[in-house]
């Protein structure tokens, strides 16, 4: 068992074994030495002694009480207060005037009604820009007619279309256009909607395929 010497600041005392050191109330900064050590060390640097070290509480700090100077109430300077209020009022009036001038300068911005009218005019002038048609087709039982099961899409914002003209295009097996026929779908098509239609067209002997699109429409 190791024997340790202690240094109390003026002289060396010991040796003490581990049980004897427990009664010495050594702290982490106590200087200790045992055989085999090159120099003195603090007790907390030796693993074996860490379990018997005494904990020294920190010193109690003194509370510092700061006394605030007494609040001295000053007399109201009515002239200064009135000047501040007058300045604030003047700034508010100037701000209101600037805002009014800004909105008056924006009179060229169209109103909501004007914007809607402009959109409606655009949609009415070019129906084919907002109407499209797709779908499928098949021959009838006898094979002399082609049945088109189509869908018309209306992507307009505010415009209702009616009497939509569908143009059917006939192609040969070499994809050459042979002819065109127009059919009118007598129905209403509201904005942002799609509606189905059915057409029966002649099936020519030399026709390999057909296609169709919207050719025109009437604004409701």
ABEGO torsion letter per residue (X at the ends): XBBBBBBAGABBBOBBBAAAAAAAGBBAABBBBBBGBABBBBAAABAAAAAABBBBBBBBBBBBBBBBBBBBBBBBBAAAAAAAAAAAAAAAAAAAAAAAAAAAAAAABBBAAAAAAAAAAAAAABAAAABBBBEBBBBBAAGABBBBBBBBBBABAABBBBGBBBBBBBBBAAGBBABBBBBBBBBBBBBGBBBBBBBBBBBBAABABBBBBBABBBBX
